[in-house]
């Protein structure tokens, strides 16, 4: 499933909510321009292994396990995790996202491990 975008009316930080209700190891476009991440929400409550949200500052091609992510956010097994950034984390080119059970940040991780049998829900509050 691809990421969906929605505008948050009257949002204090960020104006766009990006949600993917079943994010996996295929990179999805979250934003096609520069912007900043103000909030990251990861629901991994349906999986028995830790997952890692990987964010790529690019509009180009991404190979999860082969392209080094710019930002990585962990979420423990069977839990929900939220990260808040009042000033935002800037990205310059665009934003692609993927989720895997591999912690690796290098460009030689090989084939990424799928998050698990349950859906991983990811929401990003971004400003563009």
C-alpha positions in Angstrom: 0.0 0.0 0.0 1.3 3.5 -0.8 1.5 6.4 1.5 -1.5 8.7 1.6 -1.3 12.4 2.2 -3.8 14.7 4.0 -3.8 18.3 5.2 -4.2 19.0 8.9 -6.4 22.1 9.3 -5.0 24.4 12.0 -2.0 22.2 12.8 0.4 23.8 15.2 3.4 22.0 13.6 3.5 20.6 10.2 0.6 20.8 7.8 0.6 17.5 6.1 -0.1 14.1 7.6 1.5 11.2 5.7 0.2 7.8 6.6 1.0 4.3 5.4 -1.2 1.6 7.0 1.1 -1.3 6.0 4.6 0.0 5.4 7.1 -2.6 4.3 10.5 -2.9 2.6 9.5 -1.1 -0.6 10.2 2.6 -0.4 7.2 4.9 -0.7 7.1 8.6 -1.6 6.1 10.6 1.4 7.0 14.0 0.0 8.3 15.2 -3.4 9.9 18.4 -2.3 12.0 19.8 0.6 10.4 20.1 4.0 10.8 19.0 7.6 9.6 16.1 9.8 7.8 17.3 13.0 6.4 14.0 14.3 6.9 10.3 13.7 4.4 7.7 14.9 5.0 4.0 14.5 2.5 1.3 15.5 4.3 -2.0 15.6 1.9 -3.6 18.1 1.0 -6.5 15.8 4.6 -7.8 15.4 6.9 -9.8 17.6 10.1 -8.2 16.3 11.6 -4.7 16.4 11.2 -2.6 13.3 13.0 0.4 11.9 11.4 3.2 9.9 14.0 4.4 7.4 13.7 7.8 5.8 15.6 8.8 2.6 16.2 12.5 1.7 15.7 11.9 -2.1 13.3 11.8 -5.0 15.5 9.3 -6.7 15.6 5.6 -6.7 15.9 3.8 -3.3 16.9 0.2 -2.7 16.1 -0.7 0.9 19.1 -2.6 2.2 21.3 -1.0 -0.5 20.7 2.7 -0.1 21.8 4.4 3.1 18.9 6.0 4.9 19.3 9.6 6.2 17.1 9.0 9.3 16.3 5.8 11.2 13.6 5.5 13.9 13.3 2.2 15.9 10.2 0.8 17.4 10.3 -2.2 19.7 8.3 -5.4 19.2 4.6 -5.3 20.2 4.7 -1.5 20.9 3.9 2.0 19.7 6.5 4.7 19.5 6.2 8.4 18.8 9.0 11.0 18.2 8.4 14.7 18.3 10.6 17.4 16.9 9.4 20.9 17.7 11.9 22.6 15.3 11.6 19.8 12.7 14.2 17.6 11.0 14.9 19.2 7.6 15.2 17.2 4.4 16.3 19.0 1.3 15.2 17.0 -1.7 12.1 14.9 -0.9 11.2 12.1 1.4 10.9 8.4 0.8 10.1 6.0 3.6 10.3 2.2 4.2 10.2 -0.2 7.2 12.3 -3.3 7.8 13.4 -5.5 10.7 17.0 -4.7 9.9 18.8 -2.0 11.9 21.6 -1.5 9.3 22.3 2.0 8.1 25.0 1.0 5.6 24.7 0.4 1.9 25.6 -3.3 2.2 22.8 -4.7 4.3 21.6 -7.0 1.5 18.0 -8.1 1.2 15.9 -6.3 3.8 13.8 -8.4 6.3 10.1 -7.7 6.2 8.7 -6.2 9.4 6.6 -9.2 10.2 3.2 -10.7 9.6 1.3 -7.8 11.1 0.8 -4.4 9.6 3.1 -1.6 10.6 1.3 1.7 10.6 3.5 4.8 10.2 2.3 8.5 10.4 4.5 11.5 9.7 3.6 15.0 10.4 5.6 17.1 7.9 5.8 20.7 6.8 6.7 21.4 3.2 
